[in-house]
Amino acid sequence: MPKLKTKSGVKKRFKLTASGKVKSAQAGKQHGMIKRTPKQIRNKRGTTTLCAADAKIIKKFMPYG
């Protein structure tokens, strides 16, 4: 069997944690910060884990972790 390819967009944007959850950057932080409240900007720092439904989709695109 041939090797499965990882989606290159996914490998740039997501990482797997040791327990198998999918870690990603906070959404809504790329542009338009002037519209956001300071509280929103603070809360969107760092990373977050995806919900189970979204993680299931992402894991299909990264077959080898």
Summary of the structure (lengths in Angstrom):
residues: 65
radius of gyration: 14.6
end to end distance: 18.4
largest distance: 51.7
contacts: 121
relative contact order: 0.26
helix: 38%
strand: 15%
